[in-house]
Amino acid sequence: MDKELFIEWKNLDVTKVVFGSIVEKINRGATELSYTAGDNQLQDRFKAGMIHAYRDILEMQFDDTEV
């Protein structure tokens, strides 16, 4: 895949919907974590890891240049 195809993919309506859903999941996870942090350390780590993984998806890069 070249950079132009990657940019085209990120601008597709379906990609924007998927990324919007990911943002909602990040926000929901952060909210849940803010209310339950400290109750269960394993769940805290899981939620923090989930949030981090979703952010990694949103911050995808191509050729060391964020697009």
TIVEX-202520 format. One record per residue (C-alpha): residue in one letter; x, y negated, z negated. Coordinates in steps of 0.05 Angstrom, whole numbers, padded with zeros to 5 digits, always signed. Each point is the difference from the previous one (the first is absolute). Layout:
N
aXYZ ...
END
This chain:
67
m+00000+00000+00000 d+00027-00068+00017 k-00012-00065-00038 e-00054-00025+00047 l-00042+00063-00009 f+00008-00005-00075 i-00024-00072+00000 e-00058+00019+00046 w-00019+00057-00048 k+00001-00047-00060 n-00046-00048+00037 l-00053+00053+00018 d-00067-00009-00035 v+00002+00070-00028 t+00069-00012-00030 k-00024-00065-00032 v-00059+00038-00031 v+00046+00054-00027 f+00048-00052-00028 g-00059-00037-00031 s-00021+00064-00034 i+00071+00009-00026 v-00001-00070-00030 e-00066+00017-00034 k+00032+00064-00029 i+00059-00041-00025 n-00046-00050-00034 r-00044+00055-00030 g+00061+00037-00026 a+00030-00062-00030 t-00066-00018-00034 e-00008+00070-00028 l+00071+00000-00025 s-00010-00068-00033 y-00058+00029-00041 t+00029+00068-00016 a+00075-00011-00006 g+00028+00035-00060 d-00058+00050-00008 n+00035+00054+00040 q+00073-00010+00020 l-00004+00053+00055 q-00061-00033+00032 d+00034-00068-00006 r+00060+00027+00039 f-00046+00032+00052 k-00039-00064+00012 a+00063-00043+00003 g+00030+00049+00050 m-00063-00001+00042 i+00000-00076+00001 h+00073+00000+00021 a-00012+00051+00055 y-00058-00040+00029 r+00043-00063-00001 d+00054+00037+00038 i-00051+00016+00054 l-00021-00073+00005 e+00072-00023+00004 m+00021+00046+00057 q+00058-00026+00040 f+00027+00013+00069 d+00075-00005+00016 d+00014-00034-00068 t-00047-00057+00018 e-00065-00006-00037 v-00058-00005+00049 
END
